[in-house]
Amino acid sequence: MILEHALLPVRREQISAFERAMAQALPIIRRQPGCRSAQVTRCVEDGDTYLLLVRWEHLEDHDPGFRGSTDYQEWRALLHRFYDPFPVVQHFAVVPELEQPDPPGPGLGSAG
């Protein structure tokens, strides 16, 4: 499993338009072969920064897979105009010795 991480610096005056475009774009990436999940969150401390996390089965599912597809051209047309500067995309692999299952319960944000 590969975790793609991209901090998305969005021009402040375009936040609403970006969120609308991202709502259209997420189904594009989620339907890609090898995509297990895709999530976008907004930074609490810096409201014009978003975090894109995509879980891929294999690195090749993202690149060259998705990035070489016609769907990527649509993704690009929807989103790339909002970034300043352009995001750095990084990929992370699980370190088997450090992997632990998620704890049972309500998860993050619970109050005890």
N, C-alpha and C positions, 0 to 999 in steps of 0.2 A: 504494500500500500504506500502511495506517495501523497504527501500533503503539499499542495501548492499554496503559497502565501504571497499576497500582493497588497501592499498599502497603497490605497488609491487617494491621492491628493486632488480634491475636486475644487475647482474655482468657486469661491464662496457665493458669488452671484448666480451660480448655475446649479445649486444644490437641488432644488425642486425638480428641475428638468433632468438632472442626473438620476434622481431616484425613480422618476417615471421611466426613463430609458433602461435603467437596471432591472426594473420589474419586467420589461419586455425581453431583456437579454438573458436573465437567469434560466428560463425554460430552454433556451438554445444550448447552453453549456450542459444543463442537466440531462439532455437527451443524447449526449455524445457517448459512443462506445467507451467503456472503461470509467466513466464518471460515476462515482458512488454517491456523492453529495456536493452541493455548492451552497455557500452561505455568505451573505454580506452583512456586516455589522458596522455601526457608526461609532466613532471614538467619542467618549464622554467628555474628555478634556479638550479635544480639538475637533469641533463639530464639522469641519470640512475635510476630515480624513476618514476613510472607510477601509475596512479590512475584508478582502475577498479570501475565503478559504475553500479550496476545492480538493476533495479526496478522489484521487485517481487510482485505478487498479495498478497501472504501470506508467512510468514516465513517458513512454512512447505514445500512450493514449492522449497525452496533452500535446507533446511535440515529438514527432511531426503530426500525429493524429488530428486533434482539433485545430491546431494552428495551420495545418495544410488543407483544411476543409473549406467548402463554400460557406458553411455556417459561421466560420471564423470571420469571414468578410462581413457578414451581417452584424456580428458581435462588435467588430471594429467600427463599423459605420455608426452603430448606436452609441458607443461609449468613448472612443478615443479622443474625441474633441473636448471632453470635460477636464482632462488631467493637466496639472501644472505643478511640478514637472511630471514627466511620464513615469509611471510606476515601475519599480524594480520587482520582477517576479522571481521567486525562489522556490525550490522544491526540497522537501524534507522526507527522509525515510525513517521508519521506526528503528530504534535501537533495541533489539530483542531483549537484552539484559535489563533494560529500563522500562519495558512495557508492563503495564498493569491494567487489569480490567477497570472499567468505571465503577465507582462505589455505588451500592444500591441507595435509593432514596431520591429526594426531589432534585438534587443537583445543585449547581451554582446559584447563588442568590438566596438560598434558603436561610432562614434565621434560626438555625439550631436544630 
